């Protein structure tokens, strides 16, 4: 893994380190999603598998939740779906189930979306 990939690995781990699961603040949840999206947009196509593989199980579950939050926005869906496929390949289908059924969500509530 090159120096550039290591910095993205650290950035992604930092973005996923303290997910806004317990907060009810849409601003905090939107900010966390924005930070994650910045990291995703900075990674070159083809490097995502290496980064996703370096995450632990909890980070992978948080990333899946973030991907669904970002997909809800409807921007850069093709890139997000590529990350979704890569993450599913690495973490398995259980990651999707955990992200969709966990009551501790990173989703922004509909009434004050972004």
C-alpha positions, -999 to +999 in steps of 0.1 A: +000+000+000+015+033-011+018+065+010-013+080-007-034+049+001-022+049+037-034+085+041-068+076+026-070+046+049-063+069+079-089+094+067-115+068+062-109+052+096-111+087+112-144+095+094-159+062+107-143+063+141-171+081+160-203+077+141-232+100+151-254+070+162-266+085+194-273+121+183-306+134+171-289+164+154-293+163+117-264+188+113-240+164+130-252+134+109-250+154+077-215+166+086-204+130+092-218+120+059-201+149+042-167+139+056-171+103+045-181+115+010-151+137+007-129+107+015-148+085-010-145+112-037-107+115-031-100+078-036-092+067-072-113+040-088-098+006-081-083+016-047-115+012-027-111-026-023-078-022-005-092+005+018-124-014+026-104-045+033-083-026+059-114-017+080-125-038+109-161-052+111-175-023+131-160+002+106-174-017+077-209-017+092-206+020+098-194+026+063-224+006+050-247+029+070-230+059+056-233+046+021-270+043+025-272+078+039-252+092+010-272+072-016-304+088-002-290+122-013-289+109-049-255+123-059-226+103-071-247+071-070-225+052-094-194+057-072-214+049-041-228+018-056-193+007-066-182+011-030-213-007-019-204-037-041-168-037-029-179-035+007-205-063+003-178-085-014-155-078+016-179-079+045-206-101+032-244-098+031-246-096+069-231-061+067-262-050+047-286-066+071-269-050+101-269-016+085-306-018+077-318-033+109-296-014+135-317+011+155-286+032+159-287+050+126-266+077+110-295+086+087-307+122+086-344+124+095-367+134+067-381+166+081-348+185+082-328+168+055-295+186+050 
